């Protein structure tokens, strides 16, 4: 893996992490909350009918389209990151399960988010001219299915990826250990999200799911900093990506990996 590729993907990780950690919550607080999005979600959950959310989308179609796109942009930007991190931590012969789980998890969450947006837009267009309660009930069933696929299966895939990448980093020490600990904590948050929604898939993902994504942003920033700092050494060690890379610790010594 060449130095330029390592550095550029590290920079993409920093950008995507900042997007998740800062811009997504800023959009929620600055644009969605003042327009009653949280109230619509709460009313839909309490009524066991998503008519309030569909009605909100019909009145705020631009926001209903913009927010899912804003959520998936950072996921799409880093969908190739699992491949790079596998080479960094394991080399070419190991870590493929974690790599594919990471890519599948990121892609699955992004895809389901877009499909859910399209379904919500379709329901919003029908809302004014049909049986509003029936439309809300139908969308509720689809939203539950989305939760099962994205928030449970997607979270489990990300847990496998994050654990496979970060546990070896914890054992290295220095800044790598900081990145590894953050990644393991992030995996725990995604595991908690999957567990809570598996227990009750009808509930909105809520604060834990939002915290998991925000913490993913923090981990991506730390990972991006690690890659950009080590880009020259890593690029020299593995120009053709055929043998394991080794990460140097803060004292410049080569650190082995499991």
C-alpha positions as CSV (number, residue, x, y, z in Angstrom):
1,X,0.0,0.0,0.0
2,X,1.6,3.2,-1.1
3,X,2.2,6.2,1.2
4,X,-0.2,8.4,-0.7
5,X,-3.1,5.9,-0.5
6,X,-2.6,5.4,3.2
7,X,-2.4,9.2,3.9
8,X,-5.4,10.0,1.6
9,X,-7.6,7.4,3.3
10,X,-6.5,8.6,6.6
11,X,-7.5,12.1,5.7
12,X,-10.9,10.8,4.4
13,X,-11.4,9.0,7.8
14,X,-10.7,12.3,9.6
15,X,-13.2,14.1,7.4
16,X,-15.9,11.4,7.7
17,X,-15.3,11.3,11.5
18,X,-15.7,15.0,11.9
19,X,-18.9,14.8,9.8
20,X,-20.4,12.2,12.0
21,X,-19.2,13.7,15.3
22,X,-20.0,17.3,14.6
23,X,-22.1,18.0,11.4
24,X,-24.8,15.3,11.9
25,X,-25.6,16.3,15.5
26,X,-25.5,20.0,14.4
27,X,-28.0,19.3,11.6
28,X,-30.2,17.5,14.1
29,X,-30.2,20.2,16.7
30,X,-30.2,23.2,14.3
31,X,-32.6,21.9,11.6
32,X,-34.6,18.9,12.7
33,X,-35.5,19.7,16.3
34,X,-36.8,23.2,15.7
35,X,-39.1,21.7,13.0
36,X,-40.7,19.2,15.4
37,X,-38.9,16.0,14.2
38,X,-38.2,14.7,17.7
39,X,-41.8,15.2,18.7
40,X,-43.1,13.4,15.6
41,X,-40.8,10.4,16.4
42,X,-42.0,10.3,20.1
43,X,-45.7,10.5,19.0
44,X,-45.2,7.8,16.5
45,X,-43.5,5.5,19.1
46,X,-46.2,6.1,21.7
47,X,-49.1,5.6,19.2
48,X,-47.6,2.5,17.6
49,X,-48.5,4.2,14.4
50,X,-46.1,6.2,12.3
51,X,-48.7,8.6,11.0
52,X,-47.2,11.5,12.9
53,X,-43.8,10.9,11.4
54,X,-45.3,10.5,7.9
55,X,-47.2,13.7,8.4
56,X,-44.1,15.5,9.5
57,X,-42.3,14.3,6.4
58,X,-45.1,15.5,4.2
59,X,-44.7,19.0,5.6
60,X,-40.9,19.0,5.6
61,X,-40.0,17.0,2.6
62,X,-36.7,18.7,2.1
63,X,-35.5,17.8,5.5
64,X,-36.8,14.2,5.2
65,X,-34.6,13.9,2.1
66,X,-31.5,15.8,3.3
67,X,-31.0,14.1,6.7
68,X,-30.6,10.5,5.5
69,X,-28.2,11.6,2.8
70,X,-26.2,13.6,5.4
71,X,-26.1,10.4,7.6
72,X,-24.8,8.1,4.9
73,X,-22.2,10.4,3.3
74,X,-19.5,9.6,5.9
75,X,-20.3,5.9,5.7
76,X,-19.8,5.8,2.0
77,X,-16.5,7.8,2.3
78,X,-15.0,5.1,4.5
79,X,-16.4,2.0,3.0
80,X,-12.9,1.0,1.7
81,X,-11.3,1.7,5.1
82,X,-11.7,-1.8,6.4
83,X,-9.6,-3.2,3.6
84,X,-6.7,-0.7,4.5
85,X,-6.9,-1.4,8.2
86,X,-6.8,-5.2,7.6
87,X,-3.6,-4.7,5.7
88,X,-2.2,-2.5,8.5
89,X,-3.1,-4.8,11.3
90,X,-3.0,-8.3,9.8
91,X,-1.4,-8.2,6.3
92,X,-2.8,-10.0,3.3
93,X,-3.4,-13.5,4.8
94,X,-5.6,-12.8,7.9
95,X,-8.4,-10.6,9.1
96,X,-10.6,-11.0,6.0
97,X,-13.7,-11.8,8.1
98,X,-13.4,-8.5,10.0
99,X,-12.7,-6.6,6.7
100,X,-15.8,-7.9,5.0
101,X,-18.0,-7.4,8.1
102,X,-16.9,-3.8,8.2
103,X,-17.6,-3.2,4.5
104,X,-20.9,-5.0,4.7
105,X,-22.0,-3.2,7.8
106,X,-21.2,0.2,6.5
107,X,-22.8,-0.6,3.1
108,X,-25.8,-2.2,4.6
109,X,-26.6,0.7,7.0
110,X,-26.2,3.2,4.1
111,X,-28.4,1.2,1.7
112,X,-31.2,0.6,4.2
113,X,-31.1,4.3,5.2
114,X,-31.7,5.3,1.5
115,X,-34.4,2.7,1.0
116,X,-36.2,3.9,4.2
117,X,-35.9,7.5,2.9
118,X,-37.6,6.5,-0.4
119,X,-40.3,4.7,1.5
120,X,-41.0,7.6,3.8
121,X,-41.2,10.0,0.8
122,X,-43.6,7.7,-0.9
123,X,-45.8,7.5,2.2
124,X,-45.6,11.2,2.6
125,X,-46.9,11.8,-0.9
126,X,-49.8,9.4,-0.3
127,X,-50.6,10.8,3.1
128,X,-52.8,13.7,2.1
129,X,-54.9,11.6,-0.3
130,X,-55.3,8.2,1.5
131,X,-56.2,6.5,4.7
132,X,-53.7,8.3,7.0
133,X,-53.8,5.7,9.8
134,X,-53.3,2.8,7.4
135,X,-50.4,4.6,5.7
136,X,-48.8,5.3,9.1
137,X,-49.3,1.6,10.1
138,X,-47.8,0.3,6.9
139,X,-44.7,2.5,7.2
140,X,-44.3,1.5,10.9
141,X,-43.9,-2.2,9.8
142,X,-41.3,-1.1,7.2
143,X,-39.5,1.0,9.8
144,X,-39.4,-2.0,12.2
145,X,-37.9,-4.1,9.4
146,X,-35.3,-1.4,8.7
147,X,-34.4,-1.5,12.4
148,X,-34.0,-5.2,12.3
149,X,-31.7,-5.1,9.3
150,X,-29.7,-1.9,9.8
151,X,-29.6,-1.3,13.5
152,X,-29.3,-4.9,14.6
153,X,-27.6,-6.8,11.7
154,X,-25.6,-3.7,10.6
155,X,-24.5,-3.0,14.2
156,X,-23.4,-6.7,14.7
157,X,-21.3,-6.5,11.6
158,X,-19.6,-3.3,12.8
159,X,-19.0,-4.9,16.2
160,X,-17.1,-7.8,14.6
161,X,-15.1,-5.3,12.4
162,X,-14.3,-2.9,15.3
163,X,-13.2,-5.7,17.6
164,X,-11.1,-7.4,15.0
165,X,-9.2,-4.2,14.3
166,X,-8.9,-2.6,17.7
167,X,-8.1,-5.5,20.0
168,X,-4.6,-5.9,18.4
169,X,-4.1,-2.1,18.6
170,X,-4.8,-2.1,22.4
171,X,-1.9,-4.5,22.9
172,X,0.6,-2.3,21.1
173,X,0.7,0.8,23.4
174,X,1.1,4.5,22.7
175,X,-1.3,6.2,20.4
176,X,-2.3,2.9,18.9
177,X,-3.7,1.8,22.3
178,X,-5.8,5.0,22.5
179,X,-7.2,4.2,19.1
180,X,-7.8,0.6,20.1
181,X,-9.6,1.5,23.3
182,X,-11.8,4.0,21.5
183,X,-12.7,1.3,18.9
184,X,-13.5,-1.3,21.6
185,X,-15.8,1.2,23.4
186,X,-17.5,2.0,20.1
187,X,-18.0,-1.7,19.5
188,X,-19.7,-1.9,22.9
189,X,-22.1,0.9,22.0
190,X,-23.1,-0.8,18.7
191,X,-23.6,-4.0,20.6
192,X,-25.8,-2.2,23.1
193,X,-27.8,-0.7,20.2
194,X,-28.3,-4.2,18.7
195,X,-29.2,-5.7,22.0
196,X,-31.8,-3.1,22.9
197,X,-33.5,-3.1,19.5
198,X,-33.5,-6.9,19.4
199,X,-35.3,-6.8,22.8
200,X,-37.9,-4.3,21.4
201,X,-37.5,-3.6,17.7
202,X,-40.5,-1.3,17.7
203,X,-38.7,1.4,19.7
204,X,-36.9,4.2,17.9
205,X,-33.1,3.7,18.0
206,X,-32.7,6.6,20.4
207,X,-29.7,8.1,22.2
208,X,-27.5,4.9,22.3
209,X,-27.6,4.5,18.5
210,X,-26.9,8.2,18.1
211,X,-24.0,7.9,20.6
212,X,-22.6,4.9,18.7
213,X,-22.5,6.8,15.4
214,X,-21.0,9.9,17.1
215,X,-18.4,7.7,18.8
216,X,-17.7,6.1,15.5
217,X,-16.9,9.6,14.3
218,X,-14.4,10.1,17.1
219,X,-12.8,6.7,16.4
220,X,-12.5,7.5,12.7
221,X,-10.8,10.8,13.5
222,X,-8.3,9.0,15.8
223,X,-7.7,6.3,13.2
224,X,-7.2,8.9,10.4
225,X,-4.6,10.7,12.6
226,X,-2.8,7.4,13.2
227,X,-2.8,6.5,9.5
228,X,-1.5,10.0,8.4
229,X,1.2,10.0,11.1
230,X,2.4,6.5,10.1
231,X,1.8,6.8,6.3
232,X,5.5,7.2,5.3
233,X,6.7,4.2,7.4
234,X,3.7,2.0,6.5
235,X,4.1,2.8,2.8
236,X,7.8,1.9,2.8
237,X,7.2,-1.3,4.6
238,X,4.5,-2.6,2.3
239,X,4.6,-1.1,-1.2
240,X,2.7,-4.0,-2.8
241,X,0.4,-5.0,0.0
242,X,1.5,-8.6,0.0
243,X,2.9,-9.0,3.5
244,X,1.7,-7.7,6.9
245,X,2.3,-4.0,7.7
246,X,3.8,-3.2,11.1
247,X,2.8,-0.1,13.1
248,X,5.6,1.7,14.8
249,X,4.9,2.8,18.4
250,X,5.5,6.3,19.7
251,X,9.2,5.5,20.4
252,X,9.8,4.4,16.8
253,X,10.1,0.7,17.6
254,X,8.3,-1.9,15.4
255,X,5.3,-3.3,17.2
256,X,4.1,-6.8,16.5
257,X,0.5,-7.8,16.0
258,X,-1.6,-10.8,16.7
